[in-house]
Structures are given as C-alpha cells and as structure tokens.
Amino acid sequence: MRIGFIGAGKVGFTFGRYIAEKRELVREKTDGALCLEVGGYFSASRQSAELAAEFTETCVYDSLEQLCEYSEIIFLTVPDGQIGEVWKSIKDLDIRGRIICHASGAMTSDIFSGITEAGAFGYSIHPMYAISSKYESYKELDNSFFTVEGDDRHVDKVCSVIRALGNSCVRIDGTDKVKYHGAAVFASNLVTGLLAVSQELLTQCGFSAEEAQRAIVPLFLGNAKAAADRGTVDSLTGPVERCDTETVRKHLNALSGDERSAYAAVSRCLVPVAERKHPDRDYSGLIRLLNGIGEFNYEEHDGNTQADEGNGQEDIHDHSV
C-alpha cells in the first residue's frame, strides 16, 4: 500500500518518516498481510519536496498526476486553508479507488466535495499530538492517539493501518470533530497560554524571564505527570481543591483583566473535579465568588474587589464548564 504526500511541511515530514520507520514492524505484526510504503512527495516548493524525500528516503513526484497514479493513499498534508484548493486540483484526475486523507484537527472529510462521484474515499486522520518539528516530532508519535472520521466503506481499513503502526485509534463522527479539536486545544495550546500568564506574573514579582521559566518547569512537569499518572481527580491540589475561598479571593484581588478572567474561568472548571474528590465538601461559596468575575456583582471595599455572595443561589453544577 503506497502512500503519497501532497505537501512537505511538518506534518508531511513527520508522518512520512514515522511510517517509513515502522514499515518492517507493520509487516511482522500482520504476517505480511499489510505492506506500507511511502512513495514520495509533491509540493508547490520543489525544494521542500526534495528535503522531505531525502529525510524519508523516498522520491519527489514531478506532478500531481504522477503522485495520484502511483499512490493508493493520498495524504494532503497542507495547511487547513489550502486543503480545499488542493482537493480541487486532484478531484478531476484519475483517483478511482484511492483513499484521500487530510490531517486537520478541526475539519472533516466533507471538504472533499464530490469525492463519491470521483470514485474515491475521504477521511480526516488526526494525531492527538502537537507536531512542532519537521525532523524530531516523528520520534514522539509512538504513544499518540489518532482519530479517524470519514467514509464508512474503508474506515475499518484505515483504522487497522493506524493500529498496525502501534497507535490507538478512535473513530469519531464528523459532527463531533470541532468539539474534539477543542478538547485537544484545551490539553495543549491553552496550557501554553496559562504558562505564559504564570511567567508574566512572576516577572512582575521580580523574577527575570529566565528565572521565571526555570521556576515554572518543575512545577508544570510535576503536575502534568501526576495528572497523567493518577488522573485529574486524584492529582488535584491547590486552593480550589481545598475550597480555600479566602485565598482564591486574594488571588482575584491581585489580578486584573484577562488574567483575572482566566483564573476565574479555569477555577470554575476545577470545581467539579474537586467535588468528585471531596463529595461531602460544600463549594457553593467558592462558586458564588468565582461567578462574580466578569459580571456586575462587584463591590469595592477599601480598594479590594469582592464578589457579592448574596446573588449566587443557583445550583453549583450550573456553573461547571
């Protein structure tokens, strides 16, 4: 089963090298029933295609027609905004029987309009991993979950290929794709934003940027490992977990703008986790405090901003995010 890549960026480099490195493993695991081969690359930038081909020990295709002729699986590893245009450039070629894929986290296979009429089968295949390097990210894909969305007719075949590579694979419905991608962003990109806020706050306390970075790393890695090893409920610590309303109030008073809003929003997300850890603990006062952020129920007392707790009689679960 030969795979051709249209696009020679980070994803194309990573997928190509990862599959090439796993070729013999796949053959052994399937007793020779499945043979994967990376055929090569086509790119608007000939130089990029040549670098990807060198990295994966494959070839450069001279045209889209040539790639489609020699590839059973055609992977569009281009930026999301280019997938539709690249599809238009190949949909009228002879792609009968081909499996056409893209690697967008948020987009579905619906982008391949007219694919049934073209006699091909469309899928979106996405790893729950942040690919950040052309030359290094393939080394970290071993433990990544993949999701597959698309045509019923060959979805089991696509999933079997991913599992043969040694990865777990979950099929999702196209209607859930955007929510799925949002979940991935919560665990990845948004964490980076929170780390940036933490670093900025430390610099406001007198840390240099380098000191703030060094101070945060062991705290972040230790917490992330605990959550990964023991789960979010068992690993949760801190003032929300303790229902330490006064400490949370002091934090909110010390913050402003987006930092305060982010603190309150994430803390509200933590409350249901804390409730599962301590089902007998009453978090209603903390919820009322957190719900004052960004709303009209503030009162100023001696320069400190405090939440009006008399306006929060709603059920605690109404405020979980």
C-alpha beads as a LAMMPS data file, in Angstrom:
LAMMPS data file: protein, C-alpha beads

321 atoms
320 bonds

1 atom types
1 bond types

-500.0 500.0 xlo xhi
-500.0 500.0 ylo yhi
-500.0 500.0 zlo zhi

Masses

1 110.0

Atoms # bond

1 1 1 0.000 0.000 0.000
2 1 1 1.850 3.049 -1.278
3 1 1 1.287 6.445 0.340
4 1 1 1.904 9.744 -1.424
5 1 1 2.086 13.092 0.336
6 1 1 0.929 16.372 -1.156
7 1 1 2.641 18.979 0.989
8 1 1 6.079 18.820 2.567
9 1 1 5.741 20.687 5.831
10 1 1 5.986 19.491 9.426
11 1 1 3.101 17.029 9.178
12 1 1 4.239 15.573 5.866
13 1 1 7.809 15.125 7.137
14 1 1 6.610 13.589 10.406
15 1 1 4.034 11.173 9.005
16 1 1 6.327 10.080 6.187
17 1 1 9.300 9.317 8.410
18 1 1 7.130 7.677 11.073
19 1 1 5.522 5.309 8.570
20 1 1 8.848 4.582 6.878
21 1 1 10.436 3.662 10.213
22 1 1 7.512 1.356 11.071
23 1 1 7.399 -0.449 7.741
24 1 1 9.030 -3.683 8.886
25 1 1 7.143 -3.695 12.191
26 1 1 3.843 -3.470 10.327
27 1 1 4.851 -6.319 8.044
28 1 1 5.754 -8.506 11.030
29 1 1 2.626 -7.654 13.043
30 1 1 0.347 -8.511 10.124
31 1 1 2.335 -11.577 8.970
32 1 1 2.992 -9.839 5.700
33 1 1 -0.662 -9.081 5.015
34 1 1 -0.080 -5.337 5.170
35 1 1 2.878 -3.672 3.490
36 1 1 3.157 0.092 3.828
37 1 1 5.417 2.106 1.587
38 1 1 5.954 5.846 1.494
39 1 1 6.127 6.603 -2.199
40 1 1 7.149 10.235 -2.016
41 1 1 6.143 13.885 -2.097
42 1 1 4.762 16.593 -4.292
43 1 1 4.880 20.193 -3.129
44 1 1 4.450 23.647 -4.559
45 1 1 8.018 24.092 -3.350
46 1 1 10.235 21.620 -5.177
47 1 1 12.957 22.200 -2.596
48 1 1 10.631 21.255 0.276
49 1 1 9.618 18.072 -1.518
50 1 1 13.273 17.203 -2.112
51 1 1 14.125 17.706 1.567
52 1 1 11.176 15.547 2.650
53 1 1 12.114 12.848 0.156
54 1 1 15.704 12.878 1.415
55 1 1 14.530 12.657 5.030
56 1 1 12.273 9.677 4.289
57 1 1 14.469 8.073 1.607
58 1 1 11.661 8.328 -0.931
59 1 1 11.128 10.212 -4.184
60 1 1 9.851 13.524 -5.489
61 1 1 6.895 13.375 -7.837
62 1 1 7.051 15.696 -10.809
63 1 1 3.298 16.261 -10.928
64 1 1 0.061 15.623 -9.093
65 1 1 -0.927 13.262 -11.893
66 1 1 2.160 11.147 -11.245
67 1 1 1.566 11.056 -7.486
68 1 1 -2.074 10.047 -7.898
69 1 1 -1.157 7.338 -10.408
70 1 1 1.343 5.660 -8.106
71 1 1 -0.353 6.163 -4.705
72 1 1 -3.133 4.107 -3.160
73 1 1 -3.393 6.506 -0.222
74 1 1 -3.075 10.216 -0.946
75 1 1 -2.383 12.385 2.090
76 1 1 -2.974 16.130 1.846
77 1 1 -0.532 17.428 4.452
78 1 1 -1.014 21.120 3.731
79 1 1 -2.329 23.932 5.973
80 1 1 -6.076 23.776 6.672
81 1 1 -6.780 26.757 4.457
82 1 1 -5.216 25.005 1.450
83 1 1 -6.905 21.603 1.728
84 1 1 -9.938 22.605 -0.317
85 1 1 -7.863 24.087 -3.126
86 1 1 -5.530 21.093 -3.302
87 1 1 -8.540 18.790 -3.411
88 1 1 -9.958 20.740 -6.341
89 1 1 -6.674 20.264 -8.154
90 1 1 -6.819 16.456 -7.925
91 1 1 -10.550 15.620 -7.869
92 1 1 -10.766 15.534 -11.677
93 1 1 -7.707 13.308 -12.014
94 1 1 -7.980 9.518 -12.095
95 1 1 -8.287 8.821 -8.377
96 1 1 -10.747 5.946 -8.589
97 1 1 -10.354 3.591 -5.643
98 1 1 -7.923 5.916 -3.874
99 1 1 -8.134 6.777 -0.173
100 1 1 -7.826 10.555 0.212
101 1 1 -6.873 11.914 3.645
102 1 1 -6.095 15.165 5.349
103 1 1 -4.650 15.728 8.809
104 1 1 -6.690 18.705 10.055
105 1 1 -7.892 18.503 13.628
106 1 1 -10.959 20.691 13.110
107 1 1 -12.013 19.952 9.520
108 1 1 -13.927 16.877 8.378
109 1 1 -13.833 14.790 5.240
110 1 1 -16.742 16.902 3.933
111 1 1 -14.090 19.190 2.459
112 1 1 -13.700 16.529 -0.244
113 1 1 -16.850 17.552 -2.087
114 1 1 -17.728 15.284 -4.993
115 1 1 -15.405 12.511 -3.837
116 1 1 -18.025 9.801 -4.282
117 1 1 -18.536 10.826 -7.897
118 1 1 -14.755 10.675 -8.346
119 1 1 -14.794 7.061 -7.126
120 1 1 -12.536 7.764 -4.128
121 1 1 -12.957 7.636 -0.348
122 1 1 -12.331 10.552 2.008
123 1 1 -11.039 10.650 5.578
124 1 1 -9.675 13.049 8.155
125 1 1 -6.904 11.483 10.239
126 1 1 -5.548 13.438 13.166
127 1 1 -2.972 12.610 15.868
128 1 1 -3.543 13.997 19.344
129 1 1 -0.026 15.341 19.363
130 1 1 1.412 18.777 18.697
131 1 1 3.752 18.356 15.730
132 1 1 6.292 21.128 16.131
133 1 1 9.397 19.930 14.284
134 1 1 9.980 18.554 10.791
135 1 1 12.925 16.495 11.919
136 1 1 12.133 15.467 15.509
137 1 1 8.383 15.043 16.014
138 1 1 8.206 11.599 14.389
139 1 1 10.137 10.233 17.371
140 1 1 7.267 11.119 19.715
141 1 1 4.312 9.696 17.785
142 1 1 4.523 6.182 19.254
143 1 1 2.119 6.851 22.116
144 1 1 -0.191 9.227 20.276
145 1 1 -3.895 8.563 19.893
146 1 1 -5.272 9.013 16.393
147 1 1 -8.818 9.850 15.393
148 1 1 -10.403 8.898 12.102
149 1 1 -13.521 10.357 10.511
150 1 1 -14.945 9.630 7.097
151 1 1 -16.460 7.180 4.629
152 1 1 -17.897 4.013 6.203
153 1 1 -16.675 1.815 3.381
154 1 1 -12.971 1.789 4.262
155 1 1 -12.859 3.294 7.738
156 1 1 -12.039 -0.067 9.324
157 1 1 -9.160 -0.483 6.892
158 1 1 -7.807 2.952 7.735
159 1 1 -8.057 2.250 11.472
160 1 1 -6.333 -1.128 11.019
161 1 1 -3.392 0.588 9.325
162 1 1 -3.028 3.022 12.240
163 1 1 -3.235 0.201 14.785
164 1 1 -0.655 -1.794 12.832
165 1 1 1.687 1.169 13.309
166 1 1 1.256 0.613 17.050
167 1 1 -1.083 3.525 17.764
168 1 1 -4.509 3.576 19.346
169 1 1 -7.270 4.778 17.079
170 1 1 -10.776 6.072 17.749
171 1 1 -13.388 6.721 15.100
172 1 1 -15.413 9.902 15.599
173 1 1 -18.408 11.370 13.834
174 1 1 -17.943 14.428 11.680
175 1 1 -20.439 16.375 13.791
176 1 1 -18.103 15.974 16.782
177 1 1 -14.896 16.989 15.002
178 1 1 -14.803 20.620 16.101
179 1 1 -15.577 19.731 19.716
180 1 1 -12.887 17.039 19.583
181 1 1 -10.366 19.563 18.317
182 1 1 -11.390 21.973 21.061
183 1 1 -10.666 19.235 23.604
184 1 1 -7.194 18.803 22.147
185 1 1 -6.589 22.567 22.294
186 1 1 -7.521 22.596 25.986
187 1 1 -4.837 19.994 26.718
188 1 1 -2.212 21.596 24.505
189 1 1 -2.252 25.165 23.225
190 1 1 -4.305 26.686 26.045
191 1 1 -1.913 25.225 28.597
192 1 1 0.839 27.182 26.870
193 1 1 -1.214 30.347 27.337
194 1 1 -1.592 29.658 31.054
195 1 1 2.140 29.072 31.370
196 1 1 2.789 32.395 29.644
197 1 1 0.495 34.149 32.158
198 1 1 2.298 32.461 35.035
199 1 1 5.670 33.546 33.690
200 1 1 4.482 37.129 33.219
201 1 1 3.136 37.297 36.776
202 1 1 6.450 36.033 38.136
203 1 1 8.351 38.726 36.222
204 1 1 6.034 41.269 37.857
205 1 1 7.233 39.857 41.197
206 1 1 10.891 40.486 40.351
207 1 1 11.886 37.282 38.521
208 1 1 13.856 37.608 35.330
209 1 1 12.249 35.907 32.322
210 1 1 14.861 33.147 32.507
211 1 1 14.292 32.654 36.245
212 1 1 10.533 32.540 35.752
213 1 1 10.942 29.876 33.070
214 1 1 13.199 27.757 35.281
215 1 1 10.877 28.144 38.266
216 1 1 7.781 27.069 36.340
217 1 1 9.195 23.995 34.588
218 1 1 9.440 21.576 37.560
219 1 1 6.053 22.743 38.882
220 1 1 4.418 22.248 35.499
221 1 1 6.062 18.933 34.680
222 1 1 5.384 17.515 38.142
223 1 1 1.720 18.453 37.994
224 1 1 1.329 17.194 34.428
225 1 1 2.936 13.865 35.300
226 1 1 0.742 13.457 38.377
227 1 1 -2.398 14.159 36.341
228 1 1 -1.267 11.765 33.612
229 1 1 -0.338 9.011 36.074
230 1 1 -3.161 9.313 38.604
231 1 1 -5.928 11.177 36.779
232 1 1 -7.300 14.664 37.310
233 1 1 -9.333 13.905 40.441
234 1 1 -6.647 12.184 42.482
235 1 1 -3.874 14.599 41.449
236 1 1 -5.778 17.855 42.035
237 1 1 -4.277 20.140 44.703
238 1 1 -4.422 23.843 45.496
239 1 1 -6.915 26.359 46.843
240 1 1 -9.874 25.239 44.727
241 1 1 -9.379 21.618 45.782
242 1 1 -9.198 22.736 49.438
243 1 1 -12.201 25.061 48.984
244 1 1 -9.966 27.851 50.281
245 1 1 -12.270 30.713 49.356
246 1 1 -10.208 33.419 51.041
247 1 1 -7.025 32.517 49.173
248 1 1 -8.936 32.475 45.885
249 1 1 -10.413 35.889 46.782
250 1 1 -6.919 37.272 47.437
251 1 1 -5.690 35.906 44.109
252 1 1 -8.589 37.534 42.272
253 1 1 -7.989 40.841 44.023
254 1 1 -4.334 40.729 42.969
255 1 1 -5.189 40.078 39.313
256 1 1 -6.894 42.149 36.649
257 1 1 -8.153 41.967 33.087
258 1 1 -7.649 38.762 31.127
259 1 1 -5.521 37.250 33.883
260 1 1 -8.356 37.541 36.414
261 1 1 -10.923 36.262 33.910
262 1 1 -8.752 33.273 33.009
263 1 1 -8.127 32.471 36.683
264 1 1 -11.866 32.506 37.405
265 1 1 -12.836 30.509 34.316
266 1 1 -10.271 27.765 34.879
267 1 1 -11.094 27.658 38.580
268 1 1 -14.756 27.086 37.707
269 1 1 -13.624 24.157 35.566
270 1 1 -11.757 22.770 38.568
271 1 1 -14.723 22.870 40.945
272 1 1 -16.489 19.758 39.521
273 1 1 -13.165 17.900 39.725
274 1 1 -12.778 18.972 43.351
275 1 1 -16.368 17.916 44.075
276 1 1 -15.634 14.439 42.791
277 1 1 -12.599 14.272 45.050
278 1 1 -14.479 15.622 48.079
279 1 1 -18.202 14.868 47.565
280 1 1 -19.055 15.933 51.129
281 1 1 -17.430 19.353 50.858
282 1 1 -19.581 22.442 50.190
283 1 1 -18.160 24.507 47.318
284 1 1 -21.158 26.825 46.933
285 1 1 -19.413 29.845 48.495
286 1 1 -16.440 29.423 46.217
287 1 1 -18.741 29.143 43.209
288 1 1 -20.502 32.383 44.141
289 1 1 -17.162 34.152 44.415
290 1 1 -15.993 32.865 41.044
291 1 1 -19.257 33.783 39.350
292 1 1 -18.737 37.427 40.230
293 1 1 -15.875 37.690 37.749
294 1 1 -16.802 39.487 34.540
295 1 1 -20.311 40.237 35.785
296 1 1 -21.970 43.162 37.526
297 1 1 -21.941 41.864 41.110
298 1 1 -18.736 43.507 42.352
299 1 1 -18.410 45.719 45.372
300 1 1 -15.385 47.799 46.159
301 1 1 -14.287 47.773 49.799
302 1 1 -11.118 49.589 50.871
303 1 1 -9.590 49.167 47.431
304 1 1 -10.253 45.428 47.263
305 1 1 -12.660 43.860 44.793
306 1 1 -15.023 41.366 46.411
307 1 1 -17.776 39.257 44.914
308 1 1 -21.331 39.863 46.074
309 1 1 -22.147 36.472 47.530
310 1 1 -25.804 37.326 48.010
311 1 1 -26.514 36.856 44.302
312 1 1 -25.485 33.230 43.959
313 1 1 -28.256 30.861 44.911
314 1 1 -28.022 28.780 41.733
315 1 1 -27.209 25.106 41.836
316 1 1 -23.453 24.588 41.932
317 1 1 -23.478 22.338 38.860
318 1 1 -24.970 25.096 36.724
319 1 1 -21.584 26.779 36.756
320 1 1 -19.374 23.893 35.717
321 1 1 -17.767 24.341 32.322

Bonds

1 1 1 2
2 1 2 3
3 1 3 4
4 1 4 5
5 1 5 6
6 1 6 7
7 1 7 8
8 1 8 9
9 1 9 10
10 1 10 11
11 1 11 12
12 1 12 13
13 1 13 14
14 1 14 15
15 1 15 16
16 1 16 17
17 1 17 18
18 1 18 19
19 1 19 20
20 1 20 21
21 1 21 22
22 1 22 23
23 1 23 24
24 1 24 25
25 1 25 26
26 1 26 27
27 1 27 28
28 1 28 29
29 1 29 30
30 1 30 31
31 1 31 32
32 1 32 33
33 1 33 34
34 1 34 35
35 1 35 36
36 1 36 37
37 1 37 38
38 1 38 39
39 1 39 40
40 1 40 41
41 1 41 42
42 1 42 43
43 1 43 44
44 1 44 45
45 1 45 46
46 1 46 47
47 1 47 48
48 1 48 49
49 1 49 50
50 1 50 51
51 1 51 52
52 1 52 53
53 1 53 54
54 1 54 55
55 1 55 56
56 1 56 57
57 1 57 58
58 1 58 59
59 1 59 60
60 1 60 61
61 1 61 62
62 1 62 63
63 1 63 64
64 1 64 65
65 1 65 66
66 1 66 67
67 1 67 68
68 1 68 69
69 1 69 70
70 1 70 71
71 1 71 72
72 1 72 73
73 1 73 74
74 1 74 75
75 1 75 76
76 1 76 77
77 1 77 78
78 1 78 79
79 1 79 80
80 1 80 81
81 1 81 82
82 1 82 83
83 1 83 84
84 1 84 85
85 1 85 86
86 1 86 87
87 1 87 88
88 1 88 89
89 1 89 90
90 1 90 91
91 1 91 92
92 1 92 93
93 1 93 94
94 1 94 95
95 1 95 96
96 1 96 97
97 1 97 98
98 1 98 99
99 1 99 100
100 1 100 101
101 1 101 102
102 1 102 103
103 1 103 104
104 1 104 105
105 1 105 106
106 1 106 107
107 1 107 108
108 1 108 109
109 1 109 110
110 1 110 111
111 1 111 112
112 1 112 113
113 1 113 114
114 1 114 115
115 1 115 116
116 1 116 117
117 1 117 118
118 1 118 119
119 1 119 120
120 1 120 121
121 1 121 122
122 1 122 123
123 1 123 124
124 1 124 125
125 1 125 126
126 1 126 127
127 1 127 128
128 1 128 129
129 1 129 130
130 1 130 131
131 1 131 132
132 1 132 133
133 1 133 134
134 1 134 135
135 1 135 136
136 1 136 137
137 1 137 138
138 1 138 139
139 1 139 140
140 1 140 141
141 1 141 142
142 1 142 143
143 1 143 144
144 1 144 145
145 1 145 146
146 1 146 147
147 1 147 148
148 1 148 149
149 1 149 150
150 1 150 151
151 1 151 152
152 1 152 153
153 1 153 154
154 1 154 155
155 1 155 156
156 1 156 157
157 1 157 158
158 1 158 159
159 1 159 160
160 1 160 161
161 1 161 162
162 1 162 163
163 1 163 164
164 1 164 165
165 1 165 166
166 1 166 167
167 1 167 168
168 1 168 169
169 1 169 170
170 1 170 171
171 1 171 172
172 1 172 173
173 1 173 174
174 1 174 175
175 1 175 176
176 1 176 177
177 1 177 178
178 1 178 179
179 1 179 180
180 1 180 181
181 1 181 182
182 1 182 183
183 1 183 184
184 1 184 185
185 1 185 186
186 1 186 187
187 1 187 188
188 1 188 189
189 1 189 190
190 1 190 191
191 1 191 192
192 1 192 193
193 1 193 194
194 1 194 195
195 1 195 196
196 1 196 197
197 1 197 198
198 1 198 199
199 1 199 200
200 1 200 201
201 1 201 202
202 1 202 203
203 1 203 204
204 1 204 205
205 1 205 206
206 1 206 207
207 1 207 208
208 1 208 209
209 1 209 210
210 1 210 211
211 1 211 212
212 1 212 213
213 1 213 214
214 1 214 215
215 1 215 216
216 1 216 217
217 1 217 218
218 1 218 219
219 1 219 220
220 1 220 221
221 1 221 222
222 1 222 223
223 1 223 224
224 1 224 225
225 1 225 226
226 1 226 227
227 1 227 228
228 1 228 229
229 1 229 230
230 1 230 231
231 1 231 232
232 1 232 233
233 1 233 234
234 1 234 235
235 1 235 236
236 1 236 237
237 1 237 238
238 1 238 239
239 1 239 240
240 1 240 241
241 1 241 242
242 1 242 243
243 1 243 244
244 1 244 245
245 1 245 246
246 1 246 247
247 1 247 248
248 1 248 249
249 1 249 250
250 1 250 251
251 1 251 252
252 1 252 253
253 1 253 254
254 1 254 255
255 1 255 256
256 1 256 257
257 1 257 258
258 1 258 259
259 1 259 260
260 1 260 261
261 1 261 262
262 1 262 263
263 1 263 264
264 1 264 265
265 1 265 266
266 1 266 267
267 1 267 268
268 1 268 269
269 1 269 270
270 1 270 271
271 1 271 272
272 1 272 273
273 1 273 274
274 1 274 275
275 1 275 276
276 1 276 277
277 1 277 278
278 1 278 279
279 1 279 280
280 1 280 281
281 1 281 282
282 1 282 283
283 1 283 284
284 1 284 285
285 1 285 286
286 1 286 287
287 1 287 288
288 1 288 289
289 1 289 290
290 1 290 291
291 1 291 292
292 1 292 293
293 1 293 294
294 1 294 295
295 1 295 296
296 1 296 297
297 1 297 298
298 1 298 299
299 1 299 300
300 1 300 301
301 1 301 302
302 1 302 303
303 1 303 304
304 1 304 305
305 1 305 306
306 1 306 307
307 1 307 308
308 1 308 309
309 1 309 310
310 1 310 311
311 1 311 312
312 1 312 313
313 1 313 314
314 1 314 315
315 1 315 316
316 1 316 317
317 1 317 318
318 1 318 319
319 1 319 320
320 1 320 321
